[in-house]
Amino acid sequence: MRIAVGIKEAMIAGVMAMTDETPKSPAINKAVEEFVWRRKKEFGSLIRGAISIMAGKPIGVIRCQMAFPIGN
């Protein structure tokens, strides 16, 4: 899919350096994929924590109580 976005050259240069990609499009694509992957992983941790708290067996993800209020 093609989209048009406005990104500062300094940001693109940083993304290209972090991803080790020289063309702009593959660098942006790789950065977006990594961002989405990390968000999915973070969300999965929150869900697992909420489920474990509801079951009464916490697995170490306590901060999810604020994200997913349970009970009163």
PQR file of N, CA, C, O and H, with PARSE charges and radii, in Angstrom:
ATOM      1  N   MET A   1       0.845  -1.159   0.000 -0.4000 1.5000
ATOM      2  CA  MET A   1       0.000   0.000   0.000 -0.0000 2.0000
ATOM      3  C   MET A   1       0.900   1.235   0.000  0.5500 1.7000
ATOM      4  O   MET A   1       1.945   1.243   0.651 -0.5500 1.4000
ATOM      5  N   ARG A   2       0.510   2.244  -0.706 -0.4000 1.5000
ATOM      6  CA  ARG A   2       1.272   3.480  -0.778 -0.0000 2.0000
ATOM      7  C   ARG A   2       0.516   4.589  -0.064  0.5500 1.7000
ATOM      8  O   ARG A   2      -0.692   4.749  -0.233 -0.5500 1.4000
ATOM      9  H   ARG A   2      -0.338   2.238  -1.234  0.4000 1.0000
ATOM     10  N   ILE A   3       1.251   5.352   0.737 -0.4000 1.5000
ATOM     11  CA  ILE A   3       0.673   6.511   1.413 -0.0000 2.0000
ATOM     12  C   ILE A   3       1.682   7.657   1.338  0.5500 1.7000
ATOM     13  O   ILE A   3       2.878   7.439   1.146 -0.5500 1.4000
ATOM     14  H   ILE A   3       2.233   5.222   0.875  0.4000 1.0000
ATOM     15  N   ALA A   4       1.184   8.858   1.491 -0.4000 1.5000
ATOM     16  CA  ALA A   4       2.058  10.025   1.536 -0.0000 2.0000
ATOM     17  C   ALA A   4       2.076  10.558   2.964  0.5500 1.7000
ATOM     18  O   ALA A   4       1.027  10.804   3.560 -0.5500 1.4000
ATOM     19  H   ALA A   4       0.213   9.035   1.647  0.4000 1.0000
ATOM     20  N   VAL A   5       3.274  10.731   3.504 -0.4000 1.5000
ATOM     21  CA  VAL A   5       3.418  11.254   4.850 -0.0000 2.0000
ATOM     22  C   VAL A   5       4.503  12.329   4.852  0.5500 1.7000
ATOM     23  O   VAL A   5       5.419  12.307   4.030 -0.5500 1.4000
ATOM     24  H   VAL A   5       4.126  10.531   3.020  0.4000 1.0000
ATOM     25  N   GLY A   6       4.384  13.252   5.775 -0.4000 1.5000
ATOM     26  CA  GLY A   6       5.410  14.279   5.932 -0.0000 2.0000
ATOM     27  C   GLY A   6       6.316  13.932   7.091  0.5500 1.7000
ATOM     28  O   GLY A   6       5.897  13.994   8.247 -0.5500 1.4000
ATOM     29  H   GLY A   6       3.640  13.270   6.442  0.4000 1.0000
ATOM     30  N   ILE A   7       7.547  13.569   6.798 -0.4000 1.5000
ATOM     31  CA  ILE A   7       8.514  13.202   7.835 -0.0000 2.0000
ATOM     32  C   ILE A   7       9.769  14.050   7.618  0.5500 1.7000
ATOM     33  O   ILE A   7      10.265  14.163   6.498 -0.5500 1.4000
ATOM     34  H   ILE A   7       7.887  13.519   5.859  0.4000 1.0000
ATOM     35  N   LYS A   8      10.268  14.637   8.687 -0.4000 1.5000
ATOM     36  CA  LYS A   8      11.465  15.461   8.592 -0.0000 2.0000
ATOM     37  C   LYS A   8      12.664  14.619   8.164  0.5500 1.7000
ATOM     38  O   LYS A   8      12.791  13.454   8.542 -0.5500 1.4000
ATOM     39  H   LYS A   8       9.864  14.545   9.598  0.4000 1.0000
ATOM     40  N   GLU A   9      13.540  15.231   7.368 -0.4000 1.5000
ATOM     41  CA  GLU A   9      14.727  14.521   6.865 -0.0000 2.0000
ATOM     42  C   GLU A   9      15.592  13.986   7.998  0.5500 1.7000
ATOM     43  O   GLU A   9      16.158  12.899   7.880 -0.5500 1.4000
ATOM     44  H   GLU A   9      13.437  16.177   7.061  0.4000 1.0000
ATOM     45  N   ALA A  10      15.703  14.734   9.097 -0.4000 1.5000
ATOM     46  CA  ALA A  10      16.513  14.276  10.228 -0.0000 2.0000
ATOM     47  C   ALA A  10      15.934  12.993  10.821  0.5500 1.7000
ATOM     48  O   ALA A  10      16.678  12.094  11.213 -0.5500 1.4000
ATOM     49  H   ALA A  10      15.243  15.617   9.193  0.4000 1.0000
ATOM     50  N   MET A  11      14.599  12.912  10.886 -0.4000 1.5000
ATOM     51  CA  MET A  11      13.944  11.713  11.409 -0.0000 2.0000
ATOM     52  C   MET A  11      14.196  10.527  10.478  0.5500 1.7000
ATOM     53  O   MET A  11      14.488   9.423  10.936 -0.5500 1.4000
ATOM     54  H   MET A  11      13.995  13.642  10.567  0.4000 1.0000
ATOM     55  N   ILE A  12      14.083  10.762   9.174 -0.4000 1.5000
ATOM     56  CA  ILE A  12      14.321   9.691   8.208 -0.0000 2.0000
ATOM     57  C   ILE A  12      15.763   9.214   8.293  0.5500 1.7000
ATOM     58  O   ILE A  12      16.027   8.013   8.238 -0.5500 1.4000
ATOM     59  H   ILE A  12      13.846  11.659   8.801  0.4000 1.0000
ATOM     60  N   ALA A  13      16.691  10.145   8.426 -0.4000 1.5000
ATOM     61  CA  ALA A  13      18.105   9.761   8.549 -0.0000 2.0000
ATOM     62  C   ALA A  13      18.321   8.906   9.793  0.5500 1.7000
ATOM     63  O   ALA A  13      19.073   7.932   9.755 -0.5500 1.4000
ATOM     64  H   ALA A  13      16.476  11.121   8.471  0.4000 1.0000
ATOM     65  N   GLY A  14      17.662   9.269  10.899 -0.4000 1.5000
ATOM     66  CA  GLY A  14      17.772   8.475  12.121 -0.0000 2.0000
ATOM     67  C   GLY A  14      17.190   7.085  11.967  0.5500 1.7000
ATOM     68  O   GLY A  14      17.766   6.104  12.437 -0.5500 1.4000
ATOM     69  H   GLY A  14      17.052  10.061  10.930  0.4000 1.0000
ATOM     70  N   VAL A  15      16.044   7.005  11.306 -0.4000 1.5000
ATOM     71  CA  VAL A  15      15.402   5.705  11.070 -0.0000 2.0000
ATOM     72  C   VAL A  15      16.283   4.840  10.175  0.5500 1.7000
ATOM     73  O   VAL A  15      16.440   3.644  10.419 -0.5500 1.4000
ATOM     74  H   VAL A  15      15.576   7.802  10.924  0.4000 1.0000
ATOM     75  N   MET A  16      16.850   5.443   9.149 -0.4000 1.5000
ATOM     76  CA  MET A  16      17.730   4.693   8.247 -0.0000 2.0000
ATOM     77  C   MET A  16      18.956   4.172   8.986  0.5500 1.7000
ATOM     78  O   MET A  16      19.408   3.055   8.733 -0.5500 1.4000
ATOM     79  H   MET A  16      16.722   6.415   8.951  0.4000 1.0000
ATOM     80  N   ALA A  17      19.497   4.979   9.900 -0.4000 1.5000
ATOM     81  CA  ALA A  17      20.658   4.541  10.677 -0.0000 2.0000
ATOM     82  C   ALA A  17      20.291   3.410  11.640  0.5500 1.7000
ATOM     83  O   ALA A  17      21.048   2.451  11.787 -0.5500 1.4000
ATOM     84  H   ALA A  17      19.131   5.886  10.105  0.4000 1.0000
ATOM     85  N   MET A  18      19.140   3.520  12.292 -0.4000 1.5000
ATOM     86  CA  MET A  18      18.726   2.501  13.264 -0.0000 2.0000
ATOM     87  C   MET A  18      18.361   1.176  12.610  0.5500 1.7000
ATOM     88  O   MET A  18      18.588   0.112  13.185 -0.5500 1.4000
ATOM     89  H   MET A  18      18.525   4.300  12.172  0.4000 1.0000
ATOM     90  N   THR A  19      17.794   1.239  11.402 -0.4000 1.5000
ATOM     91  CA  THR A  19      17.344   0.016  10.744 -0.0000 2.0000
ATOM     92  C   THR A  19      18.390  -0.589   9.824  0.5500 1.7000
ATOM     93  O   THR A  19      18.199  -1.697   9.322 -0.5500 1.4000
ATOM     94  H   THR A  19      17.609   2.104  10.934  0.4000 1.0000
ATOM     95  N   ASP A  20      19.492   0.113   9.593 -0.4000 1.5000
ATOM     96  CA  ASP A  20      20.542  -0.337   8.664 -0.0000 2.0000
ATOM     97  C   ASP A  20      20.019  -0.502   7.244  0.5500 1.7000
ATOM     98  O   ASP A  20      20.529  -1.326   6.486 -0.5500 1.4000
ATOM     99  H   ASP A  20      19.647   1.013  10.001  0.4000 1.0000
ATOM    100  N   GLU A  21      19.019   0.267   6.887 -0.4000 1.5000
ATOM    101  CA  GLU A  21      18.467   0.276   5.532 -0.0000 2.0000
ATOM    102  C   GLU A  21      18.870   1.583   4.873  0.5500 1.7000
ATOM    103  O   GLU A  21      18.794   2.639   5.500 -0.5500 1.4000
ATOM    104  H   GLU A  21      18.605   0.937   7.503  0.4000 1.0000
ATOM    105  N   THR A  22      19.301   1.528   3.607 -0.4000 1.5000
ATOM    106  CA  THR A  22      19.685   2.767   2.938 -0.0000 2.0000
ATOM    107  C   THR A  22      18.543   3.416   2.171  0.5500 1.7000
ATOM    108  O   THR A  22      18.439   4.642   2.197 -0.5500 1.4000
ATOM    109  H   THR A  22      19.362   0.669   3.098  0.4000 1.0000
ATOM    110  N   PRO A  23      17.674   2.662   1.484 -0.5600 1.5000
ATOM    111  CA  PRO A  23      16.521   3.327   0.857  0.2800 2.0000
ATOM    112  C   PRO A  23      15.516   3.760   1.929  0.5500 1.7000
ATOM    113  O   PRO A  23      15.372   3.100   2.958 -0.5500 1.4000
ATOM    114  N   LYS A  24      14.844   4.845   1.682 -0.4000 1.5000
ATOM    115  CA  LYS A  24      13.918   5.390   2.680 -0.0000 2.0000
ATOM    116  C   LYS A  24      12.721   4.484   2.928  0.5500 1.7000
ATOM    117  O   LYS A  24      12.374   4.224   4.080 -0.5500 1.4000
ATOM    118  H   LYS A  24      14.962   5.380   0.846  0.4000 1.0000
ATOM    119  N   SER A  25      12.091   4.003   1.876 -0.4000 1.5000
ATOM    120  CA  SER A  25      10.872   3.198   2.050 -0.0000 2.0000
ATOM    121  C   SER A  25      11.101   1.938   2.876  0.5500 1.7000
ATOM    122  O   SER A  25      10.331   1.682   3.801 -0.5500 1.4000
ATOM    123  H   SER A  25      12.373   4.214   0.940  0.4000 1.0000
ATOM    124  N   PRO A  26      12.133   1.136   2.582 -0.5600 1.5000
ATOM    125  CA  PRO A  26      12.363  -0.040   3.424  0.2800 2.0000
ATOM    126  C   PRO A  26      12.695   0.310   4.874  0.5500 1.7000
ATOM    127  O   PRO A  26      12.336  -0.431   5.789 -0.5500 1.4000
ATOM    128  N   ALA A  27      13.376   1.433   5.086 -0.4000 1.5000
ATOM    129  CA  ALA A  27      13.704   1.850   6.457 -0.0000 2.0000
ATOM    130  C   ALA A  27      12.446   2.197   7.230  0.5500 1.7000
ATOM    131  O   ALA A  27      12.277   1.773   8.373 -0.5500 1.4000
ATOM    132  H   ALA A  27      13.668   2.036   4.343  0.4000 1.0000
ATOM    133  N   ILE A  28      11.559   2.970   6.608 -0.4000 1.5000
ATOM    134  CA  ILE A  28      10.300   3.341   7.264 -0.0000 2.0000
ATOM    135  C   ILE A  28       9.453   2.098   7.512  0.5500 1.7000
ATOM    136  O   ILE A  28       8.873   1.946   8.587 -0.5500 1.4000
ATOM    137  H   ILE A  28      11.696   3.315   5.679  0.4000 1.0000
ATOM    138  N   ASN A  29       9.379   1.213   6.527 -0.4000 1.5000
ATOM    139  CA  ASN A  29       8.599  -0.019   6.658 -0.0000 2.0000
ATOM    140  C   ASN A  29       9.106  -0.862   7.829  0.5500 1.7000
ATOM    141  O   ASN A  29       8.315  -1.362   8.628 -0.5500 1.4000
ATOM    142  H   ASN A  29       9.850   1.336   5.653  0.4000 1.0000
ATOM    143  N   LYS A  30      10.409  -1.014   7.924 -0.4000 1.5000
ATOM    144  CA  LYS A  30      10.993  -1.817   8.994 -0.0000 2.0000
ATOM    145  C   LYS A  30      10.712  -1.183  10.362  0.5500 1.7000
ATOM    146  O   LYS A  30      10.408  -1.886  11.325 -0.5500 1.4000
ATOM    147  H   LYS A  30      11.051  -0.607   7.274  0.4000 1.0000
ATOM    148  N   ALA A  31      10.815   0.143  10.441 -0.4000 1.5000
ATOM    149  CA  ALA A  31      10.560   0.839  11.705 -0.0000 2.0000
ATOM    150  C   ALA A  31       9.097   0.702  12.128  0.5500 1.7000
ATOM    151  O   ALA A  31       8.812   0.494  13.308 -0.5500 1.4000
ATOM    152  H   ALA A  31      11.062   0.714   9.658  0.4000 1.0000
ATOM    153  N   VAL A  32       8.183   0.816  11.187 -0.4000 1.5000
ATOM    154  CA  VAL A  32       6.759   0.688  11.501 -0.0000 2.0000
ATOM    155  C   VAL A  32       6.443  -0.738  11.942  0.5500 1.7000
ATOM    156  O   VAL A  32       5.698  -0.940  12.901 -0.5500 1.4000
ATOM    157  H   VAL A  32       8.415   0.985  10.229  0.4000 1.0000
ATOM    158  N   GLU A  33       7.002  -1.724  11.249 -0.4000 1.5000
ATOM    159  CA  GLU A  33       6.773  -3.121  11.649 -0.0000 2.0000
ATOM    160  C   GLU A  33       7.270  -3.368  13.066  0.5500 1.7000
ATOM    161  O   GLU A  33       6.590  -4.032  13.849 -0.5500 1.4000
ATOM    162  H   GLU A  33       7.606  -1.559  10.469  0.4000 1.0000
ATOM    163  N   GLU A  34       8.439  -2.847  13.409 -0.4000 1.5000
ATOM    164  CA  GLU A  34       8.987  -3.015  14.756 -0.0000 2.0000
ATOM    165  C   GLU A  34       8.101  -2.331  15.789  0.5500 1.7000
ATOM    166  O   GLU A  34       7.852  -2.889  16.859 -0.5500 1.4000
ATOM    167  H   GLU A  34       8.991  -2.308  12.773  0.4000 1.0000
ATOM    168  N   PHE A  35       7.626  -1.137  15.481 -0.4000 1.5000
ATOM    169  CA  PHE A  35       6.751  -0.400  16.390 -0.0000 2.0000
ATOM    170  C   PHE A  35       5.467  -1.186  16.659  0.5500 1.7000
ATOM    171  O   PHE A  35       5.056  -1.339  17.810 -0.5500 1.4000
ATOM    172  H   PHE A  35       7.828  -0.684  14.613  0.4000 1.0000
ATOM    173  N   VAL A  36       4.843  -1.679  15.604 -0.4000 1.5000
ATOM    174  CA  VAL A  36       3.593  -2.432  15.761 -0.0000 2.0000
ATOM    175  C   VAL A  36       3.842  -3.717  16.532  0.5500 1.7000
ATOM    176  O   VAL A  36       3.040  -4.084  17.390 -0.5500 1.4000
ATOM    177  H   VAL A  36       5.177  -1.555  14.669  0.4000 1.0000
ATOM    178  N   TRP A  37       4.943  -4.411  16.241 -0.4000 1.5000
ATOM    179  CA  TRP A  37       5.272  -5.652  16.944 -0.0000 2.0000
ATOM    180  C   TRP A  37       5.431  -5.389  18.441  0.5500 1.7000
ATOM    181  O   TRP A  37       4.937  -6.157  19.266 -0.5500 1.4000
ATOM    182  H   TRP A  37       5.595  -4.113  15.544  0.4000 1.0000
ATOM    183  N   ARG A  38       6.126  -4.298  18.790 -0.4000 1.5000
ATOM    184  CA  ARG A  38       6.320  -3.986  20.209 -0.0000 2.0000
ATOM    185  C   ARG A  38       5.004  -3.632  20.894  0.5500 1.7000
ATOM    186  O   ARG A  38       4.790  -4.022  22.042 -0.5500 1.4000
ATOM    187  H   ARG A  38       6.528  -3.674  18.120  0.4000 1.0000
ATOM    188  N   ARG A  39       4.125  -2.907  20.222 -0.4000 1.5000
ATOM    189  CA  ARG A  39       2.821  -2.572  20.799 -0.0000 2.0000
ATOM    190  C   ARG A  39       1.990  -3.830  21.020  0.5500 1.7000
ATOM    191  O   ARG A  39       1.325  -3.955  22.049 -0.5500 1.4000
ATOM    192  H   ARG A  39       4.299  -2.591  19.289  0.4000 1.0000
ATOM    193  N   LYS A  40       2.019  -4.767  20.067 -0.4000 1.5000
ATOM    194  CA  LYS A  40       1.271  -6.016  20.238 -0.0000 2.0000
ATOM    195  C   LYS A  40       1.814  -6.796  21.427  0.5500 1.7000
ATOM    196  O   LYS A  40       1.048  -7.356  22.211 -0.5500 1.4000
ATOM    197  H   LYS A  40       2.559  -4.666  19.232  0.4000 1.0000
ATOM    198  N   LYS A  41       3.126  -6.832  21.558 -0.4000 1.5000
ATOM    199  CA  LYS A  41       3.759  -7.544  22.662 -0.0000 2.0000
ATOM    200  C   LYS A  41       3.368  -6.901  23.997  0.5500 1.7000
ATOM    201  O   LYS A  41       3.045  -7.603  24.956 -0.5500 1.4000
ATOM    202  H   LYS A  41       3.748  -6.378  20.921  0.4000 1.0000
ATOM    203  N   GLU A  42       3.400  -5.566  24.057 -0.4000 1.5000
ATOM    204  CA  GLU A  42       3.024  -4.834  25.264 -0.0000 2.0000
ATOM    205  C   GLU A  42       1.558  -5.088  25.615  0.5500 1.7000
ATOM    206  O   GLU A  42       1.230  -5.314  26.780 -0.5500 1.4000
ATOM    207  H   GLU A  42       3.663  -4.996  23.278  0.4000 1.0000
ATOM    208  N   PHE A  43       0.682  -5.052  24.618 -0.4000 1.5000
ATOM    209  CA  PHE A  43      -0.737  -5.291  24.845 -0.0000 2.0000
ATOM    210  C   PHE A  43      -0.965  -6.717  25.348  0.5500 1.7000
ATOM    211  O   PHE A  43      -1.780  -6.937  26.244 -0.5500 1.4000
ATOM    212  H   PHE A  43       0.949  -4.869  23.671  0.4000 1.0000
ATOM    213  N   GLY A  44      -0.248  -7.684  24.773 -0.4000 1.5000
ATOM    214  CA  GLY A  44      -0.368  -9.071  25.216 -0.0000 2.0000
ATOM    215  C   GLY A  44       0.025  -9.233  26.672  0.5500 1.7000
ATOM    216  O   GLY A  44      -0.608  -9.990  27.409 -0.5500 1.4000
ATOM    217  H   GLY A  44       0.413  -7.505  24.045  0.4000 1.0000
ATOM    218  N   SER A  45       1.070  -8.524  27.090 -0.4000 1.5000
ATOM    219  CA  SER A  45       1.493  -8.577  28.493 -0.0000 2.0000
ATOM    220  C   SER A  45       0.419  -8.012  29.404  0.5500 1.7000
ATOM    221  O   SER A  45       0.162  -8.559  30.477 -0.5500 1.4000
ATOM    222  H   SER A  45       1.583  -7.910  26.491  0.4000 1.0000
ATOM    223  N   LEU A  46      -0.210  -6.923  28.987 -0.4000 1.5000
ATOM    224  CA  LEU A  46      -1.272  -6.324  29.798 -0.0000 2.0000
ATOM    225  C   LEU A  46      -2.458  -7.263  29.926  0.5500 1.7000
ATOM    226  O   LEU A  46      -3.025  -7.414  31.009 -0.5500 1.4000
ATOM    227  H   LEU A  46      -0.002  -6.479  28.115  0.4000 1.0000
ATOM    228  N   ILE A  47      -2.833  -7.891  28.822 -0.4000 1.5000
ATOM    229  CA  ILE A  47      -3.964  -8.827  28.846 -0.0000 2.0000
ATOM    230  C   ILE A  47      -3.649 -10.016  29.745  0.5500 1.7000
ATOM    231  O   ILE A  47      -4.481 -10.414  30.560 -0.5500 1.4000
ATOM    232  H   ILE A  47      -2.372  -7.768  27.943  0.4000 1.0000
ATOM    233  N   ARG A  48      -2.453 -10.585  29.601 -0.4000 1.5000
ATOM    234  CA  ARG A  48      -2.089 -11.735  30.446 -0.0000 2.0000
ATOM    235  C   ARG A  48      -2.120 -11.341  31.915  0.5500 1.7000
ATOM    236  O   ARG A  48      -2.567 -12.121  32.757 -0.5500 1.4000
ATOM    237  H   ARG A  48      -1.777 -10.262  28.938  0.4000 1.0000
ATOM    238  N   GLY A  49      -1.650 -10.138  32.231 -0.4000 1.5000
ATOM    239  CA  GLY A  49      -1.674  -9.675  33.618 -0.0000 2.0000
ATOM    240  C   GLY A  49      -3.084  -9.505  34.132  0.5500 1.7000
ATOM    241  O   GLY A  49      -3.374  -9.875  35.270 -0.5500 1.4000
ATOM    242  H   GLY A  49      -1.288  -9.505  31.547  0.4000 1.0000
ATOM    243  N   ALA A  50      -3.966  -8.955  33.323 -0.4000 1.5000
ATOM    244  CA  ALA A  50      -5.354  -8.765  33.737 -0.0000 2.0000
ATOM    245  C   ALA A  50      -6.032 -10.103  33.980  0.5500 1.7000
ATOM    246  O   ALA A  50      -6.781 -10.258  34.944 -0.5500 1.4000
ATOM    247  H   ALA A  50      -3.731  -8.654  32.398  0.4000 1.0000
ATOM    248  N   ILE A  51      -5.776 -11.056  33.122 -0.4000 1.5000
ATOM    249  CA  ILE A  51      -6.382 -12.391  33.271 -0.0000 2.0000
ATOM    250  C   ILE A  51      -5.847 -13.065  34.522  0.5500 1.7000
ATOM    251  O   ILE A  51      -6.605 -13.694  35.261 -0.5500 1.4000
ATOM    252  H   ILE A  51      -5.168 -10.931  32.338  0.4000 1.0000
ATOM    253  N   SER A  52      -4.531 -12.939  34.770 -0.4000 1.5000
ATOM    254  CA  SER A  52      -3.963 -13.599  35.949 -0.0000 2.0000
ATOM    255  C   SER A  52      -4.475 -12.956  37.234  0.5500 1.7000
ATOM    256  O   SER A  52      -4.664 -13.652  38.232 -0.5500 1.4000
ATOM    257  H   SER A  52      -3.916 -12.428  34.169  0.4000 1.0000
ATOM    258  N   ILE A  53      -4.702 -11.647  37.230 -0.4000 1.5000
ATOM    259  CA  ILE A  53      -5.224 -10.988  38.435 -0.0000 2.0000
ATOM    260  C   ILE A  53      -6.656 -11.433  38.676  0.5500 1.7000
ATOM    261  O   ILE A  53      -7.041 -11.649  39.825 -0.5500 1.4000
ATOM    262  H   ILE A  53      -4.549 -11.082  36.419  0.4000 1.0000
ATOM    263  N   MET A  54      -7.457 -11.576  37.624 -0.4000 1.5000
ATOM    264  CA  MET A  54      -8.831 -12.040  37.781 -0.0000 2.0000
ATOM    265  C   MET A  54      -8.848 -13.463  38.310  0.5500 1.7000
ATOM    266  O   MET A  54      -9.755 -13.833  39.057 -0.5500 1.4000
ATOM    267  H   MET A  54      -7.144 -11.400  36.691  0.4000 1.0000
ATOM    268  N   ALA A  55      -7.866 -14.265  37.938 -0.4000 1.5000
ATOM    269  CA  ALA A  55      -7.807 -15.651  38.384 -0.0000 2.0000
ATOM    270  C   ALA A  55      -7.190 -15.773  39.776  0.5500 1.7000
ATOM    271  O   ALA A  55      -7.232 -16.843  40.383 -0.5500 1.4000
ATOM    272  H   ALA A  55      -7.130 -13.965  37.331  0.4000 1.0000
ATOM    273  N   GLY A  56      -6.618 -14.681  40.283 -0.4000 1.5000
ATOM    274  CA  GLY A  56      -6.010 -14.717  41.607 -0.0000 2.0000
ATOM    275  C   GLY A  56      -4.599 -15.243  41.612  0.5500 1.7000
ATOM    276  O   GLY A  56      -4.051 -15.540  42.674 -0.5500 1.4000
ATOM    277  H   GLY A  56      -6.583 -13.812  39.790  0.4000 1.0000
ATOM    278  N   LYS A  57      -3.996 -15.363  40.437 -0.4000 1.5000
ATOM    279  CA  LYS A  57      -2.633 -15.867  40.334 -0.0000 2.0000
ATOM    280  C   LYS A  57      -1.792 -14.867  39.549  0.5500 1.7000
ATOM    281  O   LYS A  57      -1.557 -15.068  38.358 -0.5500 1.4000
ATOM    282  H   LYS A  57      -4.440 -15.122  39.575  0.4000 1.0000
ATOM    283  N   PRO A  58      -1.329 -13.784  40.196 -0.5600 1.5000
ATOM    284  CA  PRO A  58      -0.554 -12.786  39.464  0.2800 2.0000
ATOM    285  C   PRO A  58       0.742 -13.380  38.908  0.5500 1.7000
ATOM    286  O   PRO A  58       1.400 -14.198  39.550 -0.5500 1.4000
ATOM    287  N   ILE A  59       1.085 -12.943  37.695 -0.4000 1.5000
ATOM    288  CA  ILE A  59       2.317 -13.427  37.065 -0.0000 2.0000
ATOM    289  C   ILE A  59       3.352 -12.314  36.948  0.5500 1.7000
ATOM    290  O   ILE A  59       4.318 -12.448  36.196 -0.5500 1.4000
ATOM    291  H   ILE A  59       0.551 -12.278  37.173  0.4000 1.0000
ATOM    292  N   GLY A  60       3.164 -11.214  37.685 -0.4000 1.5000
ATOM    293  CA  GLY A  60       4.155 -10.171  37.718 -0.0000 2.0000
ATOM    294  C   GLY A  60       3.816  -8.915  36.939  0.5500 1.7000
ATOM    295  O   GLY A  60       4.608  -7.974  36.939 -0.5500 1.4000
ATOM    296  H   GLY A  60       2.380 -11.106  38.296  0.4000 1.0000
ATOM    297  N   VAL A  61       2.677  -8.863  36.281 -0.4000 1.5000
ATOM    298  CA  VAL A  61       2.298  -7.668  35.544 -0.0000 2.0000
ATOM    299  C   VAL A  61       1.202  -6.968  36.343  0.5500 1.7000
ATOM    300  O   VAL A  61       0.013  -7.165  36.095 -0.5500 1.4000
ATOM    301  H   VAL A  61       2.033  -9.629  36.281  0.4000 1.0000
ATOM    302  N   ILE A  62       1.615  -6.161  37.290 -0.4000 1.5000
ATOM    303  CA  ILE A  62       0.673  -5.505  38.192 -0.0000 2.0000
ATOM    304  C   ILE A  62       0.135  -4.208  37.588  0.5500 1.7000
ATOM    305  O   ILE A  62      -0.999  -3.822  37.875 -0.5500 1.4000
ATOM    306  H   ILE A  62       2.581  -6.001  37.491  0.4000 1.0000
ATOM    307  N   ARG A  63       0.932  -3.529  36.755 -0.4000 1.5000
ATOM    308  CA  ARG A  63       0.513  -2.248  36.208 -0.0000 2.0000
ATOM    309  C   ARG A  63      -0.744  -2.341  35.366  0.5500 1.7000
ATOM    310  O   ARG A  63      -1.363  -1.317  35.077 -0.5500 1.4000
ATOM    311  H   ARG A  63       1.853  -3.842  36.522  0.4000 1.0000
ATOM    312  N   CYS A  64      -1.134  -3.526  34.969 -0.4000 1.5000
ATOM    313  CA  CYS A  64      -2.326  -3.670  34.146 -0.0000 2.0000
ATOM    314  C   CYS A  64      -3.599  -3.354  34.926  0.5500 1.7000
ATOM    315  O   CYS A  64      -4.640  -3.111  34.316 -0.5500 1.4000
ATOM    316  H   CYS A  64      -0.632  -4.358  35.204  0.4000 1.0000
ATOM    317  N   GLN A  65      -3.544  -3.351  36.253 -0.4000 1.5000
ATOM    318  CA  GLN A  65      -4.726  -3.008  37.029 -0.0000 2.0000
ATOM    319  C   GLN A  65      -5.175  -1.601  36.693  0.5500 1.7000
ATOM    320  O   GLN A  65      -6.376  -1.328  36.699 -0.5500 1.4000
ATOM    321  H   GLN A  65      -2.699  -3.549  36.749  0.4000 1.0000
ATOM    322  N   MET A  66      -4.261  -0.708  36.404 -0.4000 1.5000
ATOM    323  CA  MET A  66      -4.621   0.665  36.054 -0.0000 2.0000
ATOM    324  C   MET A  66      -5.176   0.721  34.627  0.5500 1.7000
ATOM    325  O   MET A  66      -6.077   1.510  34.344 -0.5500 1.4000
ATOM    326  H   MET A  66      -3.286  -0.930  36.399  0.4000 1.0000
ATOM    327  N   ALA A  67      -4.648  -0.102  33.742 -0.4000 1.5000
ATOM    328  CA  ALA A  67      -5.085  -0.079  32.365 -0.0000 2.0000
ATOM    329  C   ALA A  67      -6.427  -0.785  32.188  0.5500 1.7000
ATOM    330  O   ALA A  67      -7.239  -0.386  31.353 -0.5500 1.4000
ATOM    331  H   ALA A  67      -3.916  -0.744  33.973  0.4000 1.0000
ATOM    332  N   PHE A  68      -6.655  -1.826  32.969 -0.4000 1.5000
ATOM    333  CA  PHE A  68      -7.876  -2.606  32.865 -0.0000 2.0000
ATOM    334  C   PHE A  68      -8.506  -2.725  34.249  0.5500 1.7000
ATOM    335  O   PHE A  68      -8.296  -3.728  34.932 -0.5500 1.4000
ATOM    336  H   PHE A  68      -5.996  -2.151  33.647  0.4000 1.0000
ATOM    337  N   PRO A  69      -9.273  -1.727  34.674 -0.5600 1.5000
ATOM    338  CA  PRO A  69      -9.880  -1.798  36.015  0.2800 2.0000
ATOM    339  C   PRO A  69     -10.799  -3.019  36.138  0.5500 1.7000
ATOM    340  O   PRO A  69     -11.631  -3.283  35.271 -0.5500 1.4000
ATOM    341  N   ILE A  70     -10.627  -3.735  37.211 -0.4000 1.5000
ATOM    342  CA  ILE A  70     -11.416  -4.948  37.434 -0.0000 2.0000
ATOM    343  C   ILE A  70     -12.162  -4.770  38.748  0.5500 1.7000
ATOM    344  O   ILE A  70     -11.591  -4.329  39.745 -0.5500 1.4000
ATOM    345  H   ILE A  70      -9.951  -3.521  37.916  0.4000 1.0000
ATOM    346  N   GLY A  71     -13.405  -5.106  38.737 -0.4000 1.5000
ATOM    347  CA  GLY A  71     -14.182  -5.034  39.972 -0.0000 2.0000
ATOM    348  C   GLY A  71     -14.891  -3.698  40.120  0.5500 1.7000
ATOM    349  O   GLY A  71     -15.419  -3.151  39.152 -0.5500 1.4000
ATOM    350  H   GLY A  71     -13.870  -5.464  37.927  0.4000 1.0000
ATOM    351  N   ASN A  72     -14.895  -3.174  41.356 -0.4000 1.5000
ATOM    352  CA  ASN A  72     -15.636  -1.944  41.671 -0.0000 2.0000
ATOM    353  C   ASN A  72     -15.214  -0.826  40.827  0.5500 1.7000
ATOM    354  O   ASN A  72     -15.737   0.281  40.962 -0.5500 1.4000
ATOM    355  H   ASN A  72     -14.466  -3.619  42.142  0.4000 1.0000
TER
END
